[in-house]
Amino acid sequence: MNVIQGIKGFLGTSLVDFPGRVAAVVFLSGCNMHCPFCHNALLLGEEGGLEDLRLDEVIGAINRRRKLLDGIVVTGGEPTCHAQLTYLLRSLRTTQLTIKLDTNGLRANILKVLCKERLVDYVAVDIKTTPERYPALLQAPPDAAEQIRETVAGLKTTSGIHYEFRTTCVPGLVTEQDIMAIARLIEGAPAYYLQQYMPIHVTHPDLKDRPPYPREVLERFQELARPFVREIGLRNL
């Protein structure tokens, strides 16, 4: 349990990454998309120059904080692209902490296995915009829409796994029509969160000077989605 290639970051304590919990955060590199508004662009590939962290040191750091923590978040990048994700999650299970996985939902079969084997307790799925728009806007695989729909259906039918969906509301990429399409797709979900776009870490020059939506626009999006989900919230305002 030494170096697992792709563990590129570790945050010992977070109050914002796992709803209702104090969590440690493990960052994995690699992704199957290239979002122009990615806030962790250094994790998209090896070109970021970040060194791999030792898994035993990460687990040791978690265990030293054990009395302060009640959760672990595995994020990225895209964790389901990680070749040793199952091994990593089994290793993190030794801490006996609740595990949350952040994912873009484009590897539905992998997520299905992780849920079936109870390697995760909470799943947060980022739905960037209307799934059919993914290949053109996000450099996503051509089957992105199919994968997202399969992920949504799988979570709805998997018992014992808590989950949420969330959308970062990037002007031009997320419109009222997109919010309605996403809300209908996830209808019946326990939670859907609309996140404010913050043009700080962007990889496309067209977005660098694009201001976020004003609060009233996000509140309108919230009202549009409200009839479809049990809980609808705003984040990062």
Steps between C-alpha positions, in 0.01 A plus 500: 500500500760754385474705181179469299549696182254786473453610863598861446361685797375470856307740721494397863185685603212643298168640620348548154567190288274248679155628603460492875841346565857597579700319235846433365529535122705280266565641150557269202632599157361421157166575338292393200380854431660841464259756644598860419408601857683222686605616846757219532664527159839390635345158564382441143822323403861444586607833351416670827833384642352393834675216678319183603423467870553180695175330592630386838592860584156621397329237715739576785407869480130409504542273800688771690198727447254221574342674799433812292370330186182318412549467125734471202442654157662345192502752218701606198540533212265209447547218753337233283787542251741382768624146428535412868190672633351182646822425686518858623143493631553164672808645666312811612228275645752392766454842661132415563400845376211573266619541140365747245587478131488797262444394138387628163294185449658403168608155616169359609612137520789582733274704727248217503766257625623741768146543631422127484814417697424781749837665446334841511224638722421827324528594133498853357446512124585814306263551207663779303217585260244316286673162446459513122713816492802337664704393195485846340558708814714290732724277286309205640468148353226455238301273735498760781122549499439126515746459787344781703151362452620157609669649807183686599285190455748286694509730801123521509476120526790438741392477862714619787711748302441870561547723200460848359520666162651841442554746216743789482302772326742631239344773283471372145538136602202488736172664401142474621442230239799304628380523860158368397657214304722402794215529751280271292787252464558476877134526598441352845862545612556579868712810435606731220736791553563793268851636547615851419762520226819668617724610209825447687635172365395475137678330211326675211571868426137568408401445863764712669297820474155344517323613819297256709123502491349742752331343799151558364574285194613209718190545712288479184683182401431370851127558464495329161659186643314498832198293383724214388722430803453464872762758594636780281772729629746771395872486575797738484291819505 
